């Protein structure tokens, strides 16, 4: 896991009470697996924007899949 993935992974684990769930991996679909809901998605976007001083636009949300930690990290990396 790279630094961006690790930061997002840790944020989600800590803020969504995931604990030591072995099913929570960087490539698990956060929404289909029930780890995050739509309000949680907003929290993750806000975290990424503040942490890396980027803007994730509505267009980004439409164009790029952001369903896994890996996908979210890829969008963040593309914005840096």
Backbone bond lengths (Angstrom), bond angles and torsions (degrees), N, CA, C in turn:
res aa  C-N    CA-C-N  psi(-1)  N-CA   C-N-CA  omega(-1)  CA-C   N-CA-C  phi
1 X - - - 1.442 - - 1.537 108.73 -
2 X 1.331 116.39 134.35 1.458 118.68 177.13 1.538 109.61 -82.32
3 X 1.325 116.68 177.19 1.469 121.07 -175.08 1.529 112.65 -62.94
4 X 1.329 116.95 -38.92 1.469 120.22 179.77 1.521 109.59 -65.93
5 X 1.321 116.51 -48.88 1.471 120.37 178.30 1.521 110.78 -57.04
6 X 1.328 116.36 -44.51 1.466 120.51 -178.07 1.525 111.16 -61.62
7 X 1.326 117.38 -43.65 1.462 120.99 -179.35 1.528 110.98 -63.96
8 X 1.321 117.28 -42.72 1.471 121.11 179.32 1.522 109.98 -67.85
9 X 1.321 116.34 -44.16 1.463 122.13 178.35 1.530 110.59 -57.33
10 X 1.326 116.40 -48.14 1.464 121.04 -179.84 1.528 111.63 -64.63
11 X 1.344 116.80 -41.09 1.459 120.72 178.31 1.527 110.74 -59.09
12 X 1.319 116.23 -47.69 1.469 120.28 -178.22 1.533 109.89 -65.74
13 X 1.311 117.55 -45.77 1.467 121.43 -179.55 1.532 110.60 -57.26
14 X 1.321 116.79 -43.70 1.461 121.02 -176.69 1.527 113.19 -76.57
15 X 1.326 117.51 -37.58 1.455 120.58 -172.28 1.525 114.59 -91.92
16 X 1.302 117.45 -11.16 1.455 120.50 -179.20 1.528 111.95 -119.81
17 X 1.319 115.86 21.21 1.473 122.75 174.11 1.525 113.25 49.26
18 X 1.312 116.24 49.63 1.459 120.44 -178.33 1.519 111.73 -84.87
19 X 1.316 116.38 -30.96 1.462 119.02 178.73 1.508 112.05 64.51
20 X 1.316 115.95 -137.30 1.466 121.39 -176.52 1.524 112.87 -101.27
21 X 1.321 117.36 28.28 1.469 121.08 -178.79 1.528 109.62 -57.90
22 X 1.333 117.62 118.40 1.465 120.54 -177.61 1.531 112.85 -67.73
23 X 1.327 117.69 -16.95 1.464 121.02 179.42 1.524 112.32 -78.91
24 X 1.340 117.06 -14.51 1.463 120.66 179.74 1.526 109.12 -83.18
25 X 1.326 115.35 104.44 1.462 122.49 -179.16 1.539 108.23 -130.28
26 X 1.321 118.20 165.49 1.463 120.20 -179.43 1.532 114.47 -61.92
27 X 1.330 117.08 -19.09 1.464 118.89 -178.22 1.529 113.98 -109.72
28 X 1.329 117.89 9.32 1.460 120.07 178.44 1.533 109.47 -78.47
29 X 1.316 116.39 141.62 1.470 121.64 177.22 1.530 107.18 -71.26
30 X 1.329 115.88 110.52 1.467 121.49 -172.64 1.516 113.13 -62.34
31 X 1.323 117.24 -33.54 1.459 121.39 -174.44 1.526 111.72 -88.12
32 X 1.330 116.61 -46.15 1.470 119.96 178.68 1.524 111.40 -63.50
33 X 1.333 116.70 -30.80 1.463 121.11 -179.23 1.522 112.51 -84.66
34 X 1.320 116.78 -7.99 1.459 120.45 177.25 1.521 115.24 82.19
35 X 1.323 117.60 11.75 1.460 119.71 178.98 1.527 111.86 -75.05
36 X 1.338 116.63 -32.45 1.458 122.09 -176.29 1.523 108.87 -137.10
37 X 1.347 115.94 143.39 1.456 120.35 174.00 1.528 109.04 -109.40
38 X 1.326 117.54 -173.86 1.462 120.34 -175.36 1.526 112.39 -63.46
39 X 1.313 117.96 -35.71 1.468 120.20 176.69 1.523 110.28 -67.93
40 X 1.305 116.41 -36.22 1.455 120.87 176.61 1.518 111.44 -64.18
41 X 1.332 116.83 -34.93 1.460 120.52 177.91 1.522 110.40 -60.69
42 X 1.327 116.17 -39.75 1.466 120.45 178.17 1.520 109.93 -63.72
43 X 1.318 117.25 -42.02 1.468 121.41 178.49 1.532 111.27 -61.16
44 X 1.313 116.81 -40.59 1.465 120.83 -179.40 1.526 110.14 -66.64
45 X 1.331 117.06 -43.31 1.461 120.89 178.25 1.526 110.11 -62.07
46 X 1.328 116.93 -44.67 1.469 120.32 179.26 1.529 111.03 -62.62
47 X 1.323 116.68 -40.99 1.463 120.46 176.88 1.527 110.71 -59.00
48 X 1.326 116.28 -48.82 1.467 120.60 -178.23 1.526 111.02 -62.64
49 X 1.320 116.81 -42.79 1.463 120.09 -179.49 1.531 111.58 -63.09
50 X 1.316 116.51 -42.22 1.468 120.59 -179.75 1.526 111.48 -72.14
51 X 1.309 116.58 -44.44 1.468 121.07 -175.72 1.527 112.37 -64.03
52 X 1.336 115.70 -43.94 1.463 119.48 -175.28 1.532 113.35 -107.47
53 X 1.325 116.63 5.79 1.473 121.98 178.82 1.529 111.60 51.68
54 X 1.330 114.42 53.48 1.463 122.06 178.46 1.516 108.23 -123.65
55 X 1.327 116.06 172.53 1.462 120.78 173.36 1.521 108.24 -122.92
56 X 1.309 115.26 124.63 1.461 121.11 173.98 1.522 105.35 -103.20
57 X 1.315 116.04 112.50 1.461 121.66 -173.39 1.531 111.42 -88.59
58 X 1.314 114.66 168.98 1.467 120.39 174.76 1.527 109.74 -59.64
59 X 1.323 115.68 -36.47 1.469 120.55 178.10 1.531 110.54 -61.94
60 X 1.328 116.79 -42.61 1.468 120.54 177.27 1.522 110.65 -59.19
61 X 1.323 115.39 -42.68 1.468 119.98 -178.54 1.519 111.29 -64.45
62 X 1.325 115.98 -29.41 1.463 120.74 179.46 1.526 111.62 -81.99
63 X 1.334 115.92 -40.77 1.464 120.58 -173.89 1.523 114.70 -79.36
64 X 1.327 117.19 -34.57 1.464 120.33 -171.27 1.517 111.31 -115.97
65 X 1.328 116.66 134.00 1.460 118.25 175.35 1.529 109.55 -68.53
66 X 1.310 115.98 134.35 1.463 120.86 176.72 1.523 108.47 -135.35
67 X 1.321 114.01 59.64 1.459 120.80 -176.40 1.519 113.48 -102.88
68 X 1.319 116.96 -13.45 1.464 121.40 -179.47 1.524 108.77 -128.24
69 X 1.305 115.92 164.08 1.464 120.03 175.39 1.529 109.26 -58.34
70 X 1.312 117.46 -42.52 1.462 121.32 -179.21 1.527 111.55 -61.33
71 X 1.336 117.57 -42.49 1.458 121.03 -179.66 1.529 111.50 -68.04
72 X 1.326 116.54 -41.15 1.462 120.54 178.12 1.529 109.60 -62.29
73 X 1.323 116.40 -44.74 1.465 121.60 -179.67 1.534 110.50 -62.46
74 X 1.314 118.02 -36.86 1.466 120.98 179.55 1.529 110.53 -65.02
75 X 1.332 117.22 -40.09 1.467 120.46 178.14 1.523 109.63 -65.88
76 X 1.326 116.77 -44.79 1.468 120.76 178.66 1.528 109.58 -58.94
77 X 1.322 117.20 -47.16 1.466 121.14 -178.54 1.532 110.58 -60.93
78 X 1.329 117.15 -37.10 1.471 119.78 -179.11 1.533 111.41 -69.13
79 X 1.315 117.18 -21.88 1.457 122.10 -179.45 1.529 112.44 -86.86
80 X 1.317 117.04 -16.30 1.472 120.15 -176.91 1.523 111.70 -82.76
